[in-house]
Amino acid sequence: MLLIVDENSEDTRLDVYLSELYEGISRSKIQAAVKSGKVSVNGEIRKPSYTLKENDKIEFENLVEEKVLELVPEDIPLEVVWEDENMAVVNKPSGMLTHPTFIETSGTLVNALLYKFGLNLSDMNGEYRRGIVHRLDRNTSGLLMIAKNNKTHIYLADLIKNRSITKKYHAVLVGDYPKDNDVITEPIGRNNLNPKKMAARADGRPAVTKLKVLERFGEATYVELDLVTGRTHQIRVHTSFKKHPVYNDTLYGAPQGKVKTQEQVLQSFYLKFAKPFSSEIIELEIQPDEKLSKVLTYFRNRRA
């Protein structure tokens, strides 16, 4: 298996990176497999503590013998919002993993993409991430770009790296956010106490989120968020740092709200980008999904 490290995974320990792939397998077992020489980075055997760099190429067969990743195309309903011969933009539902792990090998977006597009998908990030240029967290819904070939994958990755794509999100935050407009600039890095979380930290990577209040409910705030950068969990970390976490985002400090949802109420609703190999600008926007609509209806009814 080949994995190519993206910008968001830079500065992550090799064993931590692999433990996220082998979710449910102890980190000590992952470390033992790495120490035994089963993993190479750019063709060299590395220690578990090796710090990854962007574009590092990680190669291995199967670190944990009892865990074999088999990719099976699955006929899962998939909303394609826009597509051409080079790419597609899909509306990923909340609750769906973007790509398989060794614990969950079915029901993911990649399983659905393989059924819909076959092998007409990029493989720059390895077989189990076919077509995937960027990711959304499991419980974040919304617009996601898919590359149908490697040339387009490189093109889209460059747009993301050069911040030439506009990505906007809708979210409901806990409490009454103090400013109508805000720019959050706290750097983001790995959480030292929980490697599956990120944190605002001075030695982290630069991160910028623009926030605009759309509606106030007193006990909650409906906001639009414009990602200038795209760090892992960026919106969730930044709003939690401001003491107004995303509604029901218990991983980042939100209490369980009265309206029950699949964790964070967060949707990627808007994308603007230059069509691959063209000067045409593509602008896409979707309506609030069922989860966001349910929470907004609840607070609007209480306010009335």
N, C-alpha and C positions, 0 to 999 in steps of 0.2 A: 504494500500500500504506500502511496506517495501523498504527502501532505505538504502544502506550501504555506508558510507562516505569513499571515497578513499583518497589517499595521497595528491592529488592535491586540494582537497576541505577542507583539514585540516586548521584550523585557520580562517575559514569563519564563519560569523554570521549565525545563523539558519534562520533568516528571509531573508537574502540575498540569501542563498542557495535555499530556497523554491521559492523565487521570480524568479529565473532563470528557475525553472520548470514551474511555472505559468506565463510564459512570457506574457506581456500585461495586467496583473492584477496589480493594484497599490500595492506598498509595504505596505502602511498603511492598506489595506484590508487584506494582508497576516499577518501583525502584529496582527490585531484584531482577526483573526482566531487562531493564536498561543496562544494569551493571554486567549482565551476562553477555552483552554485546549484540543483542537482538535489534538494536536501533542505531541507525546512522543519520548524521546531520551533515548534509553536503558531502556525503561519501566518507565521513569520518565517524568513528565510534566516540560518543560523548558520555560524560557523567550525567546522572540524574539532575544535578544542580546547574547544568549548562543553561545560560541565559540566552533565550532565542532572539534572533534578529529578523526583521522583515525580509521576506523572500528566502529564508532558510528552507531547504528541502529535507524533510524528515521521511525516511524510508524504513519500513519494517514489514514483516509478514504478519504474524499473529503473536502478540505478546503474552496473552493468556490463553492457553490451549483450549480450554473449554468454551471460550467465547469466539465464535466465528461470525463475521458480519456478512450476511447474504442480502444483496439488494434485489428486491422483487418489485416489478411494476405493479401498481395497484390502482384499480378503477375508483379513485376517490374524487368526489365532486370538486372541481377547481375552476374558479372564476378568473378568466383571462380578460383583463381590463383593456389591454392594448398589445398588439404584436406586429412584427414584420418578419422578413426572412432571417434577420440576425438576432432578434431578441424578443422577449415578452415581458409584460408587467402583469403580475398576478396579485390577487387580493387574498393574502394568507389569513385564514380564520384564527381567532384566539384558541389556544389549546393545542395547536399543531406544531410539532417540532419542525424546524427548517430542514434538518438532515438527520439521518439515523445515528444512533449511538450503539454500543455493544449491548446495551440493556433494552433499548427500544429500536427495533429494526423495521417496524412497519407503521403505517399510518402517518408518515412524515410527508413533507412537501416534496422531497426528492422522489419518494415512491410514486406520488401522483404525477410528477413531471416525467418520470420514465414511462409511465403509461400513456401520457398525453403526447410526448414528443419523441419517445424512443431514445436512441443514442444521439439524436440531433440536439445535443447539449454539450457545453464546454466541459473539459475534464482538467482544467488548470489546477483545481484544488483537490484533485484525486477523484477516484470513482464514486466514493460515497457522498461527494458533494457536487455531483454533476449539475452544471448550470448555475450554481450558486455564486454570486458575486459579492453580495452582502447579506447579512442575516437580520432577522427579527427574533426577539425572545419568544419562547413558546406561547406565553400568554399575552403577547402584544400582537395585535392584528394589523392588517393593512397592506399597502403597496410594496411590492418587492420585485426588483429587476432580475431577470433571468437571461443568461447568455446562451445562445444556441450554437456558438462555435468559439474557439479559442481566440481568434482575432478580435471578436466583439468583446470577449471577456477582458482582454487587455485594454481595449478602448474604454470600457465602462469603469474598470479598476482605476485607470488614469483619471477619469472624470471625478471619481470619488476622492482620490488622493489629492487632486488639485482643487478640490472644493468647488467644482463646476456644476454640481447638481444641487438643486434646492429640494430639501426634504423637510416637510412640516408634519407635526403630530398634533392631535387633540388629546387632552387628558383632563380628568377630574382630580383635583388635589384636595388633600385634607386641610380643613380650616380656611380662613379668610386671608388670601395672599396679600401682603401689605402694599405692593406696588401694582399699578395698572400695566406698566411696562418695565421689564428688567432684562439685564444681560448678566448671566452667571458664568464666571470665568475660572472656577476652581479647577486646578489640574486633577486628573484622575489616574489612579494606579490600582494595583491589586490590594485587596484587604488582607492585612497581615494575619488576622485571626481566622479568616474564612476564605480560602483561596478560590471559592466559587463566587465570591462577591467582589465588587470593586468598591473603591472609597475615594473621597476627596482627600488628596494629600499633596503637600508642597513639592515632593519629588516625583509626582506623577507626570503624565503626558498632557500637553496643553489641551484644554477642552472649553468650548464656548457654546452656550445655549441662550437663544433669545426667547423671551417669554412675553406673551401678551394676554391680558385677562379678557375673556369674552363674556362671562356671566359670573355674578357673585350670588351665593346662597347663604352667606353667613358661616355656616358650618362646613362649606366646601366651595371650591372655586373651579370654574370651567375655563381652561386656558388653551391657547395655541402656542406651540413650541417649534422654533426654527433651529435646526441643528446646523451650526456652522462647521463643527467637527463631528466625527462619528465614533466616539469611543464606546466600548462595551458598557451597556447599562447607563449611558450618559445621562439621559433624562431622569432616570430613577435615582441615580446618585446625586445629581445636582438639586433636584427638588427635595430629596431627603436631607441634604446638607442645609437647605434653607428652612428646615423644620416644617415643611409642607409636602410630605411624600405623596406619591400617586395613590389615589383611593384604592384600598384593599391590597396594596403592595406590602405584604407582611414581611417579605425578605428585607425590605429597606425601611422598616420601622412604622408602617401604617397599621393602625388597629383594624380588626375585622369590622367592616362597616355594616350598617343595618341592611343594606342591599347586598345580597350575596352574589359574588361573581368569581370567575376563574382568575383570582389574583388581580394584578394591576389593570386599571381602566385606562388603557393607552392604545391609541390607534394612529398608524402612519396613514394620513389621509390625502397627502399632496406630494406630487413629484413633478419636477421640471428639469428637463435635460435636453441636450442636443442629440437628435437621432443619429445613430452610428453612421459614420462616413457620409454625413450630410450636414447642411447648414440649417435644416428644419428643426424648430424647437417643439418638443413634445411637452404638453402640460396636462396633467391628469389629476383629477380630484374625485374622491368617493364620499358617500354619505356615511354618517355615524353607523357603526354596526349595532347588532342587537344588545351587546353588553353596555356600550356607551349610552345608547338610547334609553335603556332601562334605568340607568343611574341618573341621567339627566331628567327623565320624566319624574322620578321619585322626588328629586330636589325642587323641580319646578312646581310640582303639586303641593309640596310642603310650604313653599314660598307664597303660593296663591292662597 
